[in-house]
Amino acid sequence: MNSRITAPTRAAGGGLVTLVLAVLVVALLYVGGEWLMTQQVKTELTELLRQDTRSEIEVDAVAMDGWLFSGRRSGNAAVSLPPNTRVPVEFTVVGNPVSGMMINVEGEQRLKLRLQELFGNVL
């Protein structure tokens, strides 16, 4: 009589499903982190630009280059002024929201925003 010992088997493809789920979780964490950083930059940039203007402004959109863990990123923001005027503003971000972040808007960008506020569409 021949006896055979069988080892427990696992379902085929279990490792592939785990790998796909792991990649999906990492991608979702990265996209979520990028979204949180964008929201933080919008808030900080709004506060920074409100110091230079008398009217109520709002940062509508922010686009940054680089990747989430870059130490220095540059970007563009669409800033709305009261009579439905949008002004593009360039900025740089050094650091990240967790360890500390500094947003820098060059003087010419602030001047452009201030002139648009004062003279409107005349320029």
C-alpha positions in Angstrom: 0.0 0.0 0.0 1.4 3.3 -1.0 0.5 6.3 1.1 1.0 9.8 0.0 1.3 12.8 2.2 -0.2 15.9 0.7 0.7 19.4 1.8 -2.0 22.0 2.1 -2.4 24.0 -1.0 -3.2 27.7 -1.4 -5.3 29.3 -4.0 -3.5 30.3 -7.2 -3.1 34.0 -7.8 -3.2 35.0 -4.2 0.2 36.7 -4.4 -0.9 38.7 -7.5 -4.0 40.0 -5.8 -1.9 41.1 -2.8 0.5 42.8 -5.0 -2.2 44.7 -6.9 -3.8 45.8 -3.6 -0.5 47.0 -2.2 0.2 49.0 -5.4 -3.3 50.4 -5.2 -2.9 51.4 -1.5 0.4 53.1 -2.2 -1.0 55.0 -5.2 -4.0 56.2 -3.1 -1.8 57.3 -0.3 0.4 59.3 -2.7 -2.6 61.0 -4.4 -4.1 61.8 -1.0 -0.9 63.3 0.2 -0.6 65.4 -3.0 -4.1 66.6 -2.5 -3.5 67.5 1.1 -0.3 69.4 0.2 -2.2 71.3 -2.6 -4.9 72.3 -0.1 -2.3 73.5 2.4 -0.5 75.5 -0.3 -3.8 77.1 -1.3 -4.5 78.1 2.3 -1.1 79.5 3.0 -0.8 81.3 -0.4 -4.2 82.9 0.2 -3.1 84.3 3.6 0.2 85.4 2.1 -1.3 87.3 -0.8 -4.1 88.9 1.3 -1.3 90.8 3.2 -0.5 92.7 -0.1 -4.0 93.5 -1.2 -6.9 95.5 0.1 -9.6 93.5 -1.7 -10.8 90.0 -0.9 -8.9 87.5 -3.0 -9.2 83.8 -3.4 -6.8 81.2 -4.8 -8.8 79.1 -7.2 -6.3 76.6 -8.5 -2.8 75.5 -7.7 -0.5 73.5 -10.0 3.0 72.4 -8.8 5.8 70.6 -10.5 7.9 67.9 -9.0 6.7 65.1 -6.8 5.3 65.0 -3.3 8.6 64.5 -1.4 10.6 67.1 -3.3 12.4 69.6 -1.1 11.7 72.5 -3.5 8.8 72.8 -5.8 7.6 75.7 -8.0 4.1 76.2 -9.3 1.4 78.5 -10.6 -1.8 79.6 -8.9 -4.9 81.2 -10.4 -5.9 84.1 -8.1 -9.4 85.6 -8.3 -9.9 89.3 -7.7 -13.4 90.8 -6.9 -14.7 91.8 -10.4 -14.3 88.2 -11.6 -10.7 88.8 -12.7 -8.2 85.9 -12.6 -4.5 86.6 -12.3 -1.8 83.9 -12.7 0.8 84.0 -9.9 4.0 82.0 -9.8 5.4 80.8 -6.5 7.9 78.4 -4.9 7.5 76.0 -2.0 10.4 74.9 0.1 9.8 71.9 2.5 6.5 70.1 3.2 3.6 70.6 5.5 4.8 68.0 8.0 8.3 69.2 8.7 7.7 72.9 7.8 6.9 74.7 4.7 7.8 78.1 3.3 6.0 79.7 0.4 7.8 82.4 -1.6 6.1 84.7 -4.1 8.5 87.0 -6.0 8.1 90.7 -5.8 7.1 91.1 -9.5 4.3 88.6 -9.0 3.0 90.6 -6.0 3.3 93.8 -8.1 1.4 92.2 -10.9 -1.4 91.2 -8.5 -1.5 94.7 -6.9 -1.6 96.5 -10.3 -4.4 94.3 -11.5 -6.3 95.1 -8.3 -5.7 98.9 -8.7 -6.2 99.3 -12.5 -8.3 96.3 -13.4 -8.8 95.7 -17.1 -7.2 99.1 -18.1 -3.8 97.4 -18.2 
